[in-house]
Amino acid sequence: MLMFWALFTIAETFERELDKLQAEETKGWITEFNAGLWLDGVAQETFVGTSWSKVGVVPGLHTVAVKTFAEPVERATGSILVKPAEIATMELKLTT
């Protein structure tokens, strides 16, 4: 019974430490992916994460530019055709 209790205590400690490390990693990840985004060269929007969306975009061809705030600064630019009453998606790859 003593062996079981020791293993249980070790497992509980490991789980608490793992939760703590995951929380710290998540905070670092959010900082790393904090970025500014421009649509058609106007009105920079700051966002946190790896995705962004916007409603009410006028149909047509638009340019999207992304720049991270963390060092090293990474950038990406792309064009997207937004059709009326449809959802448009694109993927950008950041480069330094």
Buried (B, 14 or more C-beta within 10 A) or exposed (E): EEEEEEEEEEEEEEEEEEEEEEEEEEEEEEEBBBBBBBBEEEEEEEBEEEEBEEEEEEEEEBEBBBBBBEEEEBBBEEEBEBEEEEEEEEEBEBEE
